[in-house]
Amino acid sequence: MSDMDYPQPESADAPYPAVRLLRRYGNWIAIGFGAVPVLAGLWAMLALGGVVWLIGGVLAGGAIGFLMRSYVELVRIIADMLLPR
């Protein structure tokens, strides 16, 4: 028998597209989520005046980016522990 008789094994995370997405692109997703409040703060500073909007955007962006990054790491840990390789 040759290998042609057997189908390729399916990836363990194939039924879980969100897990696969976060495992693959989680770092960039966390950066994107953190950048949105910073850009909103920059826009508000330019539109409304006052540097306080930019400071608030940077603080909120840092907090949201950190929380998203921790969520991505949790998904990776759980997927590594529970999904077979």
Buried (B, 14 or more C-beta within 10 A) or exposed (E): EEEEEEEEEEEBBEEBEEBBEBBEEBEEBBEEBBBBBBEBBBEBBEEEEEEEBBEBBBEBBEEBBEEBBEBBBEBBEEBEEEBEE
